[in-house]
């Protein structure tokens, strides 16, 4: 009686264990037919016991496993060759609703009352697989971020040895990971930082005193090729599996530092230009005011000297008057140069009838023609060409070109002025028949403070700034000032106004 109670108790305990464990327990015959399942199996696969009992266990598998199961069981019973029995593995299960899911399966063989049977322990690992997939996805995303960010990421041990670097760090320092892994991170620093690094790390580990950890700062890095460069460094501390480690984020700031230096240089130049502008404006004002007074006084004295003075007095007064004119011209040219260089020269564009403009230029510069005994002639200019330009500044250019032509032409010669369409441009030409520009001077024609020295002219005048200023004014009109000169035949200066300017002025 007691033995029967003990057996019943054991059976009750075993039944309770089987029915309450979370893993599914399936027993099948040697023909592959389901004999028993515990409640966990019913929950995992969605079937009731009466729907499973006596059915082939392959109904719990999707194809192709369902078709292959009976063949596998037959081969095992015939040959004894085990492929899964006694070995746990991951397989795919099939629920009643047709959905599939991952599960862990462990099959063991047993004998009951002389009958060979098999027990399958199944565990639904859908949640675990989903977690693993999320973890893989997270790791893949993290790796992708580390592999693609422009900042270098370096992890080092508490002994200062490099453990990992991302591609950006390889690119920044010029090393491959295998050249860095296990090496002291101080190899990426020039002296004296290299020799100080290990001591600093040791001090921190003993005292906990932070000098850079948790604080970003600018330091100097050392590339594989031996060059140094500025970088931003931020170090953080972390603990991985109980081990203290450090992560360094590095950013090459060479380009930024270069930009900052250029900005400082630009600001310095702006400051210097402002001081220069103020100086030029002040000096020119202080000079122009007394010079204007001197010039007016000389003009009164000239009138009296002509009537009463000696020849020497007349000559000296004329020289003084002429030099006062030259000083005023020099002051005006220097102011123009200052405005051009500081880009403060403002242009007042207007729509201008070109032929009328050139006729006015000839009239306004007639004094030069009379002084040098030459004649300005407008040879050609269509009546219907308009340009968009600053008339005062363009007239300044014409006056410079025409006065130069007059100075360097032979007496009683003719200076030709032409204008017309040349391709997509408008070209204005001033041509003289003088000796031409010396070959050794032609490359310096548009430089500041340069004047041609010709044997044909004893008297030199001007500041040597006129052509430089004229070229700048034409270029401010989006045009080009050029010349052609033949020794002994003369010189042509061309003002080419571009098509862009024509659109502004609407050529008609």
C-alpha positions as CSV (number, residue, x, y, z in Angstrom):
1,X,0.0,0.0,0.0
2,X,2.8,2.4,0.9
3,X,4.6,1.5,-2.2
4,X,1.5,2.3,-4.3
5,X,1.2,5.6,-2.6
6,X,4.8,6.4,-3.3
7,X,4.3,5.6,-6.9
8,X,1.2,7.7,-7.1
9,X,3.0,10.5,-5.4
10,X,5.9,10.3,-7.9
11,X,3.5,10.2,-10.8
12,X,1.7,13.3,-9.4
13,X,4.9,15.2,-9.0
14,X,6.2,14.2,-12.4
15,X,2.8,15.2,-14.0
16,X,2.9,18.5,-12.1
17,X,6.4,19.2,-13.3
18,X,5.6,18.4,-16.9
19,X,2.4,20.4,-16.9
20,X,3.9,23.5,-15.3
21,X,7.3,23.9,-17.0
22,X,7.5,26.6,-19.7
23,X,9.2,24.3,-22.2
24,X,7.0,22.1,-24.4
25,X,7.4,18.3,-23.9
26,X,6.3,16.0,-26.7
27,X,6.5,12.2,-26.7
28,X,6.3,10.4,-30.1
29,X,6.4,6.8,-31.1
30,X,9.0,5.2,-33.3
31,X,6.6,5.8,-36.1
32,X,6.7,9.5,-35.5
33,X,3.2,9.8,-34.1
34,X,2.5,12.2,-31.2
35,X,1.5,10.4,-28.0
36,X,1.5,13.1,-25.4
37,X,2.1,16.8,-25.1
38,X,2.2,19.1,-22.1
39,X,0.2,22.3,-21.8
40,X,3.2,24.3,-22.8
41,X,3.2,22.6,-26.2
42,X,-0.5,23.4,-26.7
43,X,0.3,27.1,-25.9
44,X,3.4,27.2,-28.1
45,X,1.8,25.6,-31.2
46,X,-1.9,26.6,-30.6
47,X,-3.2,23.1,-30.8
48,X,-5.2,21.1,-28.2
49,X,-4.0,17.6,-27.1
50,X,-6.9,16.0,-28.9
51,X,-5.9,17.7,-32.2
52,X,-2.3,16.4,-31.9
53,X,-2.7,12.9,-30.4
54,X,-1.9,10.2,-32.9
55,X,-0.9,12.7,-35.6
56,X,2.5,12.7,-37.3
57,X,4.8,15.2,-35.4
58,X,5.8,16.6,-38.8
59,X,2.6,18.6,-38.7
60,X,4.5,20.9,-36.3
61,X,7.1,21.7,-38.9
62,X,7.0,23.8,-42.1
63,X,8.3,22.5,-45.4
64,X,10.8,21.3,-46.3
65,X,11.3,19.8,-42.9
66,X,7.8,18.4,-42.8
67,X,8.5,16.3,-46.0
68,X,11.9,15.2,-44.8
69,X,11.0,14.1,-41.3
70,X,9.7,10.6,-41.9
71,X,12.7,9.8,-44.1
72,X,15.1,11.0,-41.5
73,X,13.3,8.9,-38.8
74,X,13.3,5.8,-41.0
75,X,17.0,6.3,-41.8
76,X,17.8,6.5,-38.1
77,X,15.8,3.4,-37.1
78,X,17.5,1.5,-40.0
79,X,21.1,2.7,-39.5
80,X,21.3,4.1,-36.0
81,X,23.0,7.2,-37.4
82,X,22.1,10.2,-35.2
83,X,21.8,13.6,-36.7
84,X,19.8,15.4,-34.1
85,X,19.0,13.0,-31.3
86,X,20.9,13.9,-28.1
87,X,21.9,17.2,-29.6
88,X,20.1,20.5,-29.1
89,X,19.7,22.8,-32.1
90,X,17.6,25.7,-33.5
91,X,14.8,24.7,-35.9
92,X,11.7,26.3,-37.2
93,X,8.2,25.4,-35.9
94,X,4.8,25.8,-37.4
95,X,1.8,26.9,-35.4
96,X,-1.8,25.9,-36.0
97,X,-2.5,29.3,-37.7
98,X,0.3,28.6,-40.2
99,X,2.8,31.1,-38.9
100,X,6.4,29.9,-38.3
101,X,8.7,30.7,-35.5
102,X,12.2,29.9,-34.2
103,X,12.5,27.3,-31.5
104,X,15.1,25.3,-29.7
105,X,14.7,21.5,-30.0
106,X,16.3,18.8,-28.0
107,X,15.4,15.1,-28.7
108,X,16.2,12.2,-26.5
109,X,15.5,8.5,-27.0
110,X,14.0,6.3,-24.4
111,X,12.4,2.8,-24.1
112,X,9.0,2.3,-22.3
113,X,7.8,-1.2,-21.7
114,X,10.1,-2.4,-24.5
115,X,8.9,0.2,-26.9
116,X,11.3,2.7,-28.4
117,X,10.1,6.2,-28.0
118,X,11.4,9.8,-28.4
119,X,10.9,12.9,-26.3
120,X,11.2,16.3,-27.7
121,X,11.8,19.4,-25.5
122,X,10.8,22.6,-27.4
123,X,11.3,26.2,-26.4
124,X,9.8,29.1,-28.3
125,X,12.8,31.5,-28.8
126,X,10.9,34.1,-30.8
127,X,11.4,36.8,-28.2
128,X,15.1,35.9,-27.7
129,X,15.7,35.9,-31.5
130,X,13.9,39.3,-31.8
131,X,16.1,40.6,-29.0
132,X,19.2,39.2,-30.7
133,X,18.1,40.8,-34.0
134,X,17.6,44.1,-32.3
135,X,21.0,43.8,-30.7
136,X,22.6,42.9,-34.1
137,X,20.8,45.9,-35.7
138,X,21.9,48.1,-32.8
139,X,25.5,46.9,-33.2
140,X,25.3,47.3,-37.0
141,X,24.0,50.9,-36.6
142,X,26.6,51.7,-34.0
143,X,29.3,50.3,-36.2
144,X,28.0,52.2,-39.2
145,X,28.0,55.4,-37.2
146,X,31.5,54.9,-36.0
147,X,32.7,53.9,-39.5
148,X,31.2,57.0,-41.1
149,X,31.5,59.8,-38.7
150,X,34.2,62.3,-39.6
151,X,35.6,62.4,-36.0
152,X,38.2,59.8,-35.0
153,X,37.2,57.5,-32.2
154,X,40.0,55.7,-30.2
155,X,39.4,53.4,-27.3
156,X,42.4,52.7,-24.9
157,X,42.9,50.5,-21.9
158,X,43.8,51.8,-18.4
159,X,47.4,51.1,-19.4
160,X,47.2,53.5,-22.3
161,X,47.2,50.8,-25.0
162,X,45.0,51.3,-28.1
163,X,42.3,48.7,-28.5
164,X,40.1,50.0,-31.3
165,X,40.0,52.9,-33.8
166,X,37.4,53.8,-36.4
167,X,38.2,54.5,-40.1
168,X,38.2,58.3,-39.5
169,X,41.0,57.9,-36.9
170,X,43.0,55.7,-39.4
171,X,42.5,58.5,-42.0
172,X,43.4,61.3,-39.7
173,X,46.7,59.7,-38.4
174,X,47.6,57.7,-41.5
175,X,47.8,54.3,-39.7
176,X,45.8,51.1,-40.2
177,X,44.2,49.4,-37.2
178,X,46.7,46.6,-37.2
179,X,49.5,49.2,-36.9
180,X,47.9,50.8,-33.9
181,X,46.2,47.9,-32.0
182,X,48.0,47.1,-28.7
183,X,50.4,50.1,-29.1
184,X,50.7,53.0,-26.6
185,X,48.4,55.8,-27.7
186,X,51.4,58.2,-27.1
187,X,52.7,57.2,-30.5
188,X,50.0,59.6,-31.9
189,X,51.6,62.6,-30.0
190,X,54.7,64.6,-30.7
191,X,57.2,65.4,-28.0
192,X,57.0,66.7,-25.2
193,X,53.4,65.3,-24.9
194,X,54.6,61.7,-25.8
195,X,56.9,61.5,-22.8
196,X,54.5,63.0,-20.4
197,X,51.5,60.9,-21.3
198,X,52.2,57.7,-19.3
199,X,53.1,59.7,-16.2
200,X,49.8,61.7,-16.5
201,X,47.8,58.5,-16.9
202,X,49.5,56.9,-13.9
203,X,48.9,60.0,-11.8
204,X,45.2,60.0,-12.7
205,X,44.7,56.4,-11.9
206,X,46.4,56.9,-8.4
207,X,44.9,60.3,-7.5
208,X,41.7,60.6,-9.6
209,X,42.8,64.2,-10.4
210,X,41.4,65.0,-13.9
211,X,43.3,67.4,-16.1
212,X,41.8,66.5,-19.5
213,X,39.2,63.7,-19.0
214,X,35.7,65.1,-19.5
215,X,37.2,68.4,-20.9
216,X,37.7,69.1,-24.6
217,X,40.8,71.0,-25.6
218,X,43.1,71.7,-28.5
219,X,46.3,69.6,-28.7
220,X,48.9,68.6,-31.4
221,X,48.7,65.2,-33.2
222,X,51.5,63.3,-34.9
223,X,50.8,61.5,-38.2
224,X,52.5,58.4,-39.5
225,X,54.5,60.5,-41.9
226,X,55.9,62.5,-39.0
227,X,53.9,65.7,-39.7
228,X,52.1,67.4,-36.8
229,X,48.7,69.0,-37.0
230,X,46.2,70.7,-34.6
231,X,43.3,68.6,-33.3
232,X,40.5,68.8,-30.9
233,X,40.5,66.1,-28.3
234,X,37.8,65.0,-25.9
235,X,38.4,62.0,-23.5
236,X,35.7,60.2,-21.6
237,X,36.0,57.4,-19.1
238,X,33.9,54.2,-19.1
239,X,33.7,50.8,-17.6
240,X,33.3,47.6,-19.8
241,X,32.9,44.2,-18.0
242,X,34.4,45.7,-14.9
243,X,37.5,47.0,-16.7
244,X,38.2,50.8,-16.8
245,X,38.7,52.1,-20.3
246,X,38.9,55.5,-22.0
247,X,37.5,56.8,-25.3
248,X,39.1,59.6,-27.2
249,X,37.2,61.7,-29.8
250,X,39.6,63.5,-32.1
251,X,38.9,66.0,-34.8
252,X,41.5,67.4,-37.3
253,X,41.1,71.1,-37.2
254,X,43.9,72.0,-39.6
255,X,41.4,73.5,-42.1
256,X,39.6,75.5,-39.4
257,X,42.8,76.9,-38.0
258,X,43.9,77.8,-41.5
259,X,40.6,79.6,-42.1
260,X,40.9,81.4,-38.8
261,X,44.4,82.5,-39.7
262,X,43.1,83.8,-43.1
263,X,40.3,85.6,-41.3
264,X,42.8,87.2,-38.9
265,X,45.0,88.2,-41.9
266,X,42.0,89.6,-43.7
267,X,40.9,91.6,-40.6
268,X,44.5,92.9,-40.3
269,X,44.4,94.0,-43.9
270,X,41.0,95.7,-43.5
271,X,42.4,97.5,-40.4
272,X,45.5,98.6,-42.3
273,X,43.4,99.7,-45.3
274,X,41.1,101.7,-43.0
275,X,44.1,103.4,-41.4
276,X,45.6,104.0,-44.9
277,X,42.3,105.4,-46.2
278,X,42.1,107.7,-43.2
279,X,45.7,108.8,-43.7
280,X,45.3,109.4,-47.4
281,X,42.1,111.3,-46.9
282,X,43.6,113.4,-44.2
283,X,46.8,114.1,-46.0
284,X,45.1,114.9,-49.3
285,X,42.7,117.3,-47.6
286,X,45.6,119.0,-45.7
287,X,47.5,119.3,-49.0
288,X,44.7,120.2,-51.3
289,X,43.4,123.1,-49.3
290,X,46.7,125.1,-49.2
291,X,47.5,124.0,-52.7
292,X,44.3,125.4,-54.0
293,X,45.1,128.7,-52.3
294,X,48.6,128.7,-53.6
295,X,47.4,128.0,-57.2
296,X,44.9,130.8,-57.0
297,X,47.5,133.2,-55.7
298,X,49.9,132.1,-58.5
299,X,47.3,132.8,-61.1
300,X,47.0,136.4,-59.8
301,X,50.8,136.8,-59.7
302,X,51.1,135.4,-63.3
303,X,48.8,138.1,-64.5
304,X,50.9,140.8,-62.9
305,X,54.2,139.1,-63.9
306,X,53.1,139.0,-67.6
307,X,52.7,142.8,-67.5
308,X,55.6,143.9,-65.2
309,X,57.9,141.0,-64.3
310,X,61.2,140.0,-65.8
311,X,61.6,136.9,-68.0
312,X,63.1,135.0,-65.2
313,X,60.2,135.9,-62.8
314,X,57.7,134.8,-65.5
315,X,59.5,131.5,-65.9
316,X,59.7,130.8,-62.2
317,X,56.1,131.7,-61.6
318,X,55.0,129.5,-64.5
319,X,57.0,126.6,-63.1
320,X,55.4,127.0,-59.7
321,X,52.0,127.1,-61.2
322,X,52.6,124.1,-63.3
323,X,53.9,122.1,-60.3
324,X,50.9,123.1,-58.2
325,X,48.8,121.6,-61.0
326,X,50.8,118.4,-60.9
327,X,50.5,118.2,-57.1
328,X,46.7,118.5,-57.3
329,X,46.7,115.9,-60.0
330,X,48.8,113.6,-57.9
331,X,46.6,114.0,-54.9
332,X,43.5,113.2,-56.9
333,X,45.2,110.1,-58.4
334,X,46.3,108.8,-55.0
335,X,42.7,109.2,-53.7
336,X,41.4,107.2,-56.7
337,X,44.0,104.5,-56.1
338,X,43.0,104.3,-52.5
339,X,39.3,104.0,-53.4
340,X,40.0,101.3,-56.0
341,X,42.2,99.2,-53.6
342,X,39.6,99.5,-50.8
343,X,36.8,98.8,-53.3
344,X,35.1,102.1,-52.2
345,X,34.9,103.6,-55.7
346,X,31.2,103.8,-56.4
347,X,30.0,103.8,-60.0
348,X,26.9,105.7,-61.0
349,X,25.7,103.8,-64.1
350,X,23.6,105.6,-66.7
351,X,22.4,104.8,-70.2
352,X,24.7,106.7,-72.6
353,X,24.5,107.4,-76.3
354,X,28.1,106.4,-77.3
355,X,28.6,108.9,-80.2
356,X,27.4,111.8,-78.1
357,X,29.8,110.7,-75.3
358,X,32.8,110.6,-77.6
359,X,32.0,114.0,-79.1
360,X,31.9,115.4,-75.6
361,X,35.3,113.8,-74.8
362,X,36.9,115.5,-77.9
363,X,35.4,118.8,-76.9
364,X,36.5,118.5,-73.2
365,X,40.1,117.5,-74.1
366,X,40.6,120.1,-76.8
367,X,43.1,121.9,-74.6
368,X,45.4,118.9,-74.8
369,X,45.2,119.0,-78.6
370,X,46.0,122.7,-78.8
371,X,48.8,122.4,-76.3
372,X,50.6,119.6,-78.2
373,X,49.5,120.8,-81.7
374,X,47.5,117.8,-82.6
375,X,43.9,117.1,-83.7
376,X,41.4,114.7,-82.2
377,X,39.2,113.2,-84.9
378,X,36.1,110.9,-84.5
379,X,36.5,108.6,-87.5
380,X,33.7,106.2,-86.9
381,X,30.9,105.5,-84.4
382,X,27.4,104.2,-85.3
383,X,24.7,106.7,-84.2
384,X,22.4,104.1,-82.5
385,X,24.8,102.4,-80.0
386,X,24.0,102.9,-76.3
387,X,26.1,101.8,-73.3
388,X,25.4,101.5,-69.6
389,X,28.3,103.1,-67.8
390,X,29.4,105.8,-65.3
391,X,29.9,108.8,-67.6
392,X,32.3,110.6,-65.3
393,X,34.6,107.6,-64.6
394,X,34.5,106.6,-68.3
395,X,35.3,110.2,-69.3
396,X,38.2,110.0,-66.9
397,X,39.6,107.0,-68.8
398,X,39.1,108.8,-72.2
399,X,40.8,111.9,-70.9
400,X,43.8,109.9,-69.8
401,X,44.1,108.0,-73.1
402,X,43.6,111.1,-75.2
403,X,46.1,113.2,-73.2
404,X,48.7,110.5,-73.4
405,X,48.1,110.2,-77.1
406,X,48.5,114.0,-77.5
407,X,51.7,114.1,-75.4
408,X,53.4,111.3,-77.4
409,X,52.3,112.3,-80.9
410,X,54.2,114.3,-83.4
411,X,53.2,117.9,-83.9
412,X,50.4,118.5,-86.5
413,X,49.5,114.8,-86.4
414,X,46.0,113.4,-86.1
415,X,44.7,111.3,-83.2
416,X,41.9,108.9,-84.3
417,X,39.0,107.9,-82.2
418,X,36.7,105.0,-83.3
419,X,33.9,103.0,-81.8
420,X,31.8,100.1,-82.9
421,X,30.7,96.4,-82.4
422,X,33.5,93.9,-82.2
423,X,32.0,90.4,-81.8
424,X,29.9,90.5,-78.7
425,X,31.7,93.6,-77.3
426,X,31.7,97.3,-77.9
427,X,35.2,98.6,-78.6
428,X,36.4,102.2,-78.2
429,X,39.8,102.9,-79.8
430,X,42.2,105.8,-79.3
431,X,45.0,105.7,-81.9
432,X,48.1,108.0,-82.2
433,X,50.8,108.0,-84.8
434,X,53.7,108.6,-82.4
435,X,56.9,106.7,-81.9
436,X,55.2,103.8,-80.2
437,X,55.7,102.4,-76.7
438,X,59.3,101.1,-76.1
439,X,59.4,97.3,-76.0
440,X,61.1,97.1,-72.6
441,X,58.3,99.2,-71.2
442,X,55.3,97.5,-72.7
443,X,55.0,94.9,-69.9
444,X,54.8,97.7,-67.3
445,X,52.4,100.0,-69.0
446,X,49.6,99.5,-66.4
447,X,51.8,99.4,-63.3
448,X,51.7,102.2,-60.7
449,X,54.1,105.2,-60.9
450,X,55.5,104.2,-64.4
451,X,56.1,106.5,-67.3
452,X,57.6,105.8,-70.7
453,X,60.8,107.6,-71.4
454,X,61.1,108.5,-75.1
455,X,63.7,110.6,-76.8
456,X,61.0,112.5,-78.6
457,X,59.7,114.2,-75.5
458,X,61.8,116.4,-73.4
459,X,59.1,117.3,-71.0
460,X,57.5,114.6,-68.9
461,X,54.3,115.2,-67.0
462,X,51.7,113.2,-65.1
463,X,51.9,111.0,-62.1
464,X,52.4,107.6,-63.6
465,X,49.1,106.4,-62.2
466,X,46.7,107.3,-65.0
467,X,46.8,104.0,-66.9
468,X,46.7,102.0,-63.7
469,X,43.6,103.8,-62.6
470,X,42.0,103.7,-66.1
471,X,42.5,99.9,-66.3
472,X,40.8,99.5,-62.9
473,X,37.9,101.7,-63.9
474,X,37.3,99.8,-67.1
475,X,37.5,96.5,-65.2
476,X,34.9,97.8,-62.7
477,X,32.7,98.2,-65.8
478,X,33.2,94.5,-66.5
479,X,35.4,95.5,-69.4
480,X,39.0,95.3,-70.5
481,X,41.7,97.9,-71.3
482,X,44.4,96.8,-73.7
483,X,46.8,98.2,-76.3
484,X,48.7,97.5,-79.5
485,X,51.9,99.4,-80.3
486,X,54.4,99.3,-83.2
487,X,57.7,101.1,-82.8
488,X,57.8,104.0,-85.3
489,X,54.1,103.7,-86.3
490,X,52.1,104.5,-83.2
491,X,49.9,103.0,-80.5
492,X,46.2,102.0,-80.1
493,X,44.4,101.7,-76.8
494,X,41.2,99.7,-76.7
495,X,38.3,99.8,-74.3
496,X,36.3,96.6,-74.7
497,X,32.9,96.7,-72.9
498,X,31.6,93.1,-72.4
499,X,28.3,91.6,-73.4
500,X,27.3,91.6,-69.8
501,X,27.6,95.4,-69.8
502,X,25.6,95.5,-73.0
503,X,22.7,93.7,-71.3
504,X,22.8,96.2,-68.5
505,X,22.8,99.1,-71.1
506,X,20.6,97.4,-73.7
507,X,22.4,97.9,-77.1
508,X,19.9,99.0,-79.6
